[in-house]
Amino acid sequence: MTEKDKRTEEHEASPPGDDAASASSSQARRQQAEARLLKKTARSPDSIEALSPAATRQMLHELRVHQIELEMQNEELRESQVALDAVRARYFDLYDLAPVGYCTISEQGLIMQANLTAASLLGVARSALVKRPLSRFIHKEDQNSYYLRSKQLVESGEPQSFELRMVKNDGTQFWVHLVATAVQDADGAPQLRAVLSDVTARKQAEEALLKAGALQSAIFNSANFSSIATDAKGVIQIFNVGAERMLGYTAAEVMNKITPADISDPREVIARAKALSAELATPITPGFEALVFKASRGIEDIYELTYIRKDGSRVPAVVSVTALRDAQGGIIGYLLIGTDNTARKRVEAERVLLDQALQDKNAELESAKLVAEKANLAKSDFLSSMSHELRTPLSAILGFAQLMESGSPLPTPAQKRSIDQILKAGWYLLDLINEILDLSLIESGKLSLSLEPISLTEVMLECQAMIEPQAQKRGISVAFPQFESSYFVKADRIRVKQILINLLSNAVKYNKVGGTVVVACIASTAGRIRICVKDTGEGLTPEQLAQLFQPFNRLGQEAHAEEGTGIGLMVTKRLVELMKGEIGVESTVGKGSVFWIELNLTAEPQPDAGAAEPPAVTRAQGQAGAPLRTLLYVEDNPANLMLVEDLVERRPDIRLLTARDGNHGVEIARASLPDVILMDINLPGISGITALRILAEDPATAHIPVIALSANAMPHDIEKGLKAGFFRYLTKPIKVNAFMDTLDVTLRFAATQAARAAGKKQT
């Protein structure tokens, strides 16, 4: 496109300029010169031929003059055109690059002309704006306002100035200030010339300012907290609604009259001045200065203060103080914003009371705990003492009854029946003592368990061997499962046996004549195994099931011949739960019951390659002619001494020495160096444990194995004894077979030790 074409296009899209006046004057002079020339040359050919040579020369001269004038005028016209083009270019630059948008709108509302700024505002190329309705770019909600203002302009002819929202071609909204004036085109048709100024930023700022003002007004006029503004000297200048509500004064009563210190607790103001003076190492005067000193130094300051209301009542408050500064940073006043602290103070007071109550309660609980611990300790001591006192005579009863049962000559049938009753009653009494002790330990939380992987197959075989004799006496058949693979559970081996024996004994005792007991093992859930004991007894009613695990409740079996304590199942349940297992029962009246326990499965333990295999124990019975061995028995109870003496009489290979107290026992041991020592725990003078320590510290007697034989049968007593160094720990009453077996094992161990010592001496 040539420069001339560009100018033509810009001229078509732009309004006519005021530079047309200079072009008109040059054109008028040219027209006057041409008219004079035509007038002078307007002669007929005949008249020209009739002219004399002088006239002809005169006319040619005039023609040359007029031609020169025309050329001069043409030059002026060319210069005027160049000047006009320059002015028009400057005008177009000012018009297009103006900071506001210009549009010429036809009577039909179409955009006829627009500058570049208008096109940029609307997001459309200028050529694309021509003959498009301006309303297309006006927000729908503001179009009525635009039409109304346009109508007023046409009717009154007075310029209209207003603001409205417009929409860019891409849909973006913006605010404009529009000034509309009425003009006419070249044909005299009415037009509207619009000036568009983008005022979006101002509108946004005004909106933000309005919001900020509304927020500030809402905050300042809030009734929820007090706002007190003072001048630089502290005199109150502003006292808001919240302050009036909190303190009971009206603004008129305090403004320009008092300072905030005048309505504050004077003792607190003095205390604050003193504290700040010490903190900041500068003297601070009690009064308003103490309230605003930190704020005046640019330090954030929030503190608690008690205001005094108009009626004299007190209101605790949390006060935030800010220094108000001018543009140069000078302090012109202070703003104190306070919130009513009454509720929090009330809560704190209540919390203090609650804390005190809790402390008192804790003290009571601690006292009660100490009392309970003392009671538990006394209970444990009592049970231990009771166990000892009951076991001591019971040891004699059961021990001598066992001697009589196996004595020579054998007892008569009548004597045998009497002995059986003695043994039955004695062992029942012992079971009762053990169950009571177990229950007491469980309830006190002192029962210790050794949870480790144990073979369920081995435990089942041991229980089978223990229960079958009892079942055979009653004509009950017992079926145990055949394990295709080994199962290991994480439990206490001794307690698992106790649990299973209790369930099996009940299944046998409360079964019908010729009944059956079936033991089954089922993998119930992931990681668990269920052991079921099924009997064919009478079964249990729902009422009995509800009372099943209550201590000392035999469910109406008291009237039957079967003996029982009523606490076995209670102990069983607690033991199962302590091993993180479950116990349950299913029963049908007339058909029988199924008692089951669930225990956690675990992996089979791997043998320790470095552990030495324990030596095999050989159970040997004494024979005539065998080497004579010496047994020292330290015991203060005559009945127990007599019982052991009678037992040893059956062993010609054993010589028995006795001592009635610990000191005497140590002396005999040092003098005679027995092969084995049998030691009671509760002895006159020194205890059996002290005597054991003395013997262990003496090189001459340290090698002698010592067996504890005591009525102290509590688990912690046994554990304490084994830790002290006893080779074995036997409890009273004596079970003759177990006693003799332990004695043989210990004698065998002593002989092995003696042989090793002799071998070392020879080498």
Disulfide bonds with the S-S distance in Angstrom:
none
